[in-house]
Each structure stands twice: as C-alpha cells, then as structure tokens.
Amino acid sequence: MRHHRERHRSGRSGWLRAAVLGANDGILSTASLLVGIASAQASRNELWVAGLAGLVAGAMSMGAGEYVSVSSQLDTENADLERERKELATDIEGERKELAAIYVNRGVEAPLARQVAEQLMQRDALGAHARDELGLTDTLQARPLQAAIASATSFAMGAALPLITALVVPHGSVSVSVAIVSLVFLTLLGAGAARTGGASPLKGALRVTFWGALAMGITATLGSLFGTVV
C-alpha cells in the first residue's frame, strides 16, 4: 500500500524567512546607501568603497544576528524539552493525563483520548509531548546555522545587485538607475517569496516595493539636502 506524502510549505519557513529577509535587506539597505551617497555628489570610487563595505558588513551582521536569534530560540526549545523529560521521569501518569486532556480539548472523546495518549507515549513519550503539548516538531525546529548561512548569503546576493548597477551605469544617472533596478528586484522578490510561502504574489510585491521606495526616497532627499557623503 502506497502512502501519499504531502509537501507542505511550513517546512520551508525557517530558511525561507531568513533568505527573504536577507535578500530584501541586502537590496534595500545597499540601494538606499548608494542613492543617498550618489545624491550627495560622491565620486564613483566613493560609491564602490561604501557599497562594498555595506555589502560585507551587512552580510556579516545579518548572519550573526540570525545565528544569535535562532540559537536563543533553540535554547528555549531545548529547555522546554529538558523540563518535559524530567516531568516524564517523575510523573508519568500525570503526563499521560495531561496529554489525554489535550486531545479531549481538541474534540476527541475521553476514552479514545486516553487510549491514544497511552499508545503514543509507549512509542515515544517525549516526542508526543513535544509535538502536542509544546508544538515542537522536527520540521519546524530552530536551525541556527542554516538560518545564518541563508541570511548572510542572500544579503550578499541582494546587495550585489544595486552595487553592480551603480558601477556600470553612467555616473550622472546612478541614483535613478539604482532606484529603478532595486525596485524591480524588490518587486520580484516580494512576489516570489509570497508565492513560495503560499500567499498572494501581488500583495507581497506591493508591500516590499512600497517600503523600498520610501526608504530610497528618504535617503536621496537627505543626500541632496546635506550634499555630503553620509
């Protein structure tokens, strides 16, 4: 008998969130930086140095931030599991009743809930409580290194887009060119990420594009007003 295996999008949530956040940050922060500096009449060499420094620093910051953040989440999950492990060792019957009560609250009749709880705990007591009491599964488990790599890599790739644009277009049109190219990529990123996650591509694209345009507009205005490299 063949089992039907369904592929759910929730399994992608860890790395997808980090990758989308990294790419979005890479495009937006680097583009805003370059637009602001170009509006302040900076030279091409100054654009290159500032953009490259922003790419490297941003990628390292995103990777480190994701690692620390997700590591904290993993520490919390492990602490909850350790507490559950001790409770199972000291009060197995109480834990069985607790698990059965969870199933009853979900609509299972009490006799069947007790039977299910007993059978699941005979097979894997900690796994049953982790899943149904704590909401922890292997699919959604925090993975710090995976999140850090996805975030840092995607930031660098996203930041490279406006930086390359600033280096290849005529110097006098850097601000406009970087803004247009970055907004196009932000729109595609927002739509693609939303579609991958099962949401509306249009809504995702509009959301990212709006904030991207706002950020670049503000930095361009500041650069023009101060006339200095910021």
C-alpha positions in Angstrom: 0.0 0.0 0.0 1.5 3.3 -1.1 1.3 6.2 1.3 0.5 9.7 0.0 3.2 12.1 1.1 2.1 15.7 1.1 4.6 18.5 0.7 3.7 21.5 3.0 5.2 24.9 2.7 5.7 25.2 6.5 8.8 23.1 6.2 10.4 25.9 4.3 9.6 28.6 6.9 13.0 28.6 8.7 15.4 29.1 5.8 12.8 30.9 3.6 12.2 33.6 6.2 16.0 34.2 6.7 16.7 34.1 3.0 13.9 36.6 2.1 14.8 38.9 4.9 18.5 38.8 4.0 17.9 39.4 0.2 15.4 42.2 1.0 17.7 43.9 3.4 20.7 43.5 1.0 18.9 45.2 -1.9 17.2 47.8 0.2 20.0 48.9 2.5 22.7 48.9 -0.1 20.5 50.7 -2.7 19.4 53.3 -0.1 23.1 53.8 0.8 24.2 54.2 -2.8 21.3 56.5 -3.7 22.0 58.7 -0.7 25.7 58.9 -1.4 25.2 59.5 -5.1 22.7 62.3 -4.4 25.5 63.9 -2.3 27.6 64.1 -5.5 30.1 61.4 -4.4 32.6 60.0 -6.8 32.4 56.6 -8.4 35.2 55.4 -6.2 33.4 56.5 -3.1 30.3 54.7 -4.2 32.3 51.5 -4.8 34.0 51.6 -1.4 30.8 52.5 0.5 28.8 49.9 -1.4 31.3 47.1 -0.9 31.7 47.9 2.8 27.9 47.9 3.2 27.7 44.5 1.5 30.4 42.8 3.6 29.3 44.4 6.9 25.6 43.8 6.2 26.2 40.1 5.3 28.2 39.5 8.5 25.7 41.4 10.6 22.7 39.5 9.1 24.4 36.1 9.5 25.5 36.8 13.1 22.1 38.3 14.0 20.2 35.3 12.6 22.6 32.8 14.4 22.2 34.5 17.7 18.4 34.9 17.4 17.7 31.4 16.2 20.2 30.0 18.8 18.2 31.7 21.5 15.0 30.1 20.1 16.7 26.7 20.1 17.9 27.2 23.7 14.3 27.8 24.7 13.1 24.7 22.9 15.8 22.6 24.4 15.0 23.9 27.9 11.3 23.1 27.4 12.2 19.6 26.2 14.5 19.0 29.2 11.7 20.1 31.6 9.3 17.8 29.9 11.9 14.9 30.1 12.1 15.4 33.9 8.4 15.5 34.3 8.0 12.3 32.3 10.6 10.7 34.6 8.9 11.8 37.8 5.2 11.7 37.0 4.5 9.5 34.0 0.8 9.1 34.9 0.2 12.8 35.3 1.8 13.4 31.9 -0.4 10.8 30.4 -3.5 12.5 31.7 -2.2 15.8 30.5 -1.7 14.5 27.0 -5.1 12.9 27.0 -6.7 16.2 28.2 -5.1 18.0 25.2 -6.8 15.6 22.8 -10.1 16.0 24.6 -9.8 19.7 24.2 -9.3 19.2 20.5 -12.6 17.2 20.2 -11.6 13.6 20.9 -13.8 11.6 23.2 -12.2 11.0 26.6 -11.9 7.2 26.3 -10.3 7.4 22.9 -8.1 10.3 24.0 -6.7 8.2 26.9 -6.1 5.3 24.6 -4.3 7.5 22.0 -2.2 9.1 24.7 -1.2 5.8 26.2 -0.2 4.3 22.8 1.7 7.4 21.7 3.6 7.5 25.0 4.5 3.9 24.8 6.2 4.6 21.4 7.8 8.0 22.1 6.6 9.8 25.2 8.8 12.8 24.8 8.1 13.2 21.1 4.3 13.1 21.8 4.5 15.8 24.4 7.0 17.9 22.4 4.6 17.8 19.4 1.2 18.1 21.1 1.9 20.0 24.2 4.9 22.2 23.2 4.2 22.5 19.5 7.7 21.4 18.6 8.4 19.2 15.5 11.5 18.2 13.5 10.2 20.2 10.5 9.9 23.5 12.4 12.9 23.0 14.7 15.1 26.0 15.0 18.3 25.7 13.0 20.8 28.5 13.7 23.5 27.6 11.2 21.0 27.1 8.4 19.4 30.5 9.1 22.7 32.3 9.4 24.0 30.9 6.1 20.8 31.6 4.3 20.6 35.2 5.6 24.2 36.1 5.0 24.3 34.6 1.5 21.1 36.1 0.4 22.1 39.6 1.8 25.3 39.5 -0.2 23.5 38.5 -3.4 20.8 41.1 -2.9 23.4 43.8 -2.1 25.4 42.9 -5.2 22.5 43.9 -7.5 22.4 47.7 -6.7 26.2 47.8 -6.3 26.8 46.4 -9.8 24.2 48.7 -11.2 26.0 51.7 -9.7 29.3 50.6 -11.3 28.1 50.0 -14.8 25.6 52.9 -15.4 26.7 56.4 -16.3 27.8 58.2 -13.2 25.2 61.0 -13.6 22.3 58.6 -13.5 23.4 56.4 -10.6 20.6 57.5 -8.2 17.8 56.9 -10.7 19.2 53.7 -12.2 19.9 52.1 -8.8 16.5 53.0 -7.5 14.7 51.6 -10.6 16.7 48.4 -10.7 16.4 47.8 -7.0 12.6 48.4 -7.0 12.2 45.9 -9.9 14.2 43.3 -7.9 12.3 44.1 -4.7 9.0 43.6 -6.5 10.1 40.3 -8.0 11.5 39.2 -4.6 8.3 40.1 -2.8 6.1 38.3 -5.3 8.3 35.2 -5.4 8.6 34.9 -1.7 4.9 35.3 -1.2 4.2 32.7 -3.9 6.7 30.3 -2.3 5.0 30.7 1.0 1.5 30.3 -0.4 0.4 33.9 -0.1 -0.7 36.5 -2.7 2.2 37.5 -5.0 0.6 40.8 -5.7 0.2 41.7 -2.0 3.8 40.6 -1.3 5.2 42.6 -4.2 3.3 45.8 -3.3 4.3 45.6 0.4 8.0 45.3 -0.3 8.0 47.8 -3.2 6.3 50.5 -1.1 8.7 50.3 1.8 11.7 50.1 -0.6 10.6 53.2 -2.5 10.0 55.1 0.8 13.5 54.2 2.2 15.3 55.2 -1.0 13.3 58.4 -1.3 14.2 59.5 2.2 18.0 58.7 1.7 18.0 60.5 -1.6 16.4 63.6 0.0 18.9 63.6 2.8 21.8 63.2 0.5 20.6 66.1 -1.7 20.0 68.3 1.3 23.3 67.8 3.1 25.4 67.4 0.0 27.9 65.2 1.8 28.6 61.6 2.0 26.6 60.0 4.7 
